[in-house]
Amino acid sequence: MKQSRQTGKAPAGHSMAAGVPALEPEAFAEAVQPFVEIGMKAQSEFLKLYGRRARAWFDWPGKFCACKTMQDLTAAQGGYLTTMQHDYAVYLDGVLRDAMLEQDELDEEDEDGSPERETETLHREAA
C-alpha cells in the first residue's frame, strides 16, 4: 500500500482508508477481558497438570525398582497410565468447565444484573 510522504497515511481513495472505526482503549480492554480470564484459568489448569505429570514421572523409577515380577511391572505401568488418563481428564474438565461457566455467567444474569454464581457452585460440587 502506498503512503503519502507528507502525512504518512494511505490515500483517501484506498480501500484500507475507508471508515475503520477507532476503538477506545477502555472499550477494547472490556471486550478482551473475558478471553483473558479464560486464558488465565486455562494456564492455571495447565500448570497444575504439569505438576501432577512431573510428580508421576519422578515417582516412576522408584515404582519400577520395587517391581519383583512381571505382574508387578504390568500393574505399575497400568497404574501410571491410569493416573495419566485421570490427570488429563481433570485438566480438560477444568478448562472446559471454566470456559463454559464463563460463557454461562455472561449469558445468565440475576434480576439485579449481577452474574449468577449458583451454577458455578453446583458444577464444582458435582465434579
Buried (B, 14 or more C-beta within 10 A) or exposed (E): EEEEEEEEEBEEEEEEEEEEEEEEEEEEEEEEEBEEEBEEBBEEBEEBBEEBBEEBEEEBEEBEEEBEEEEEBEEBBEEBEEBBEEBEEBBEEBBEBBBEBBEBBEEEEEEEEEBEEEBBEEBEEEE
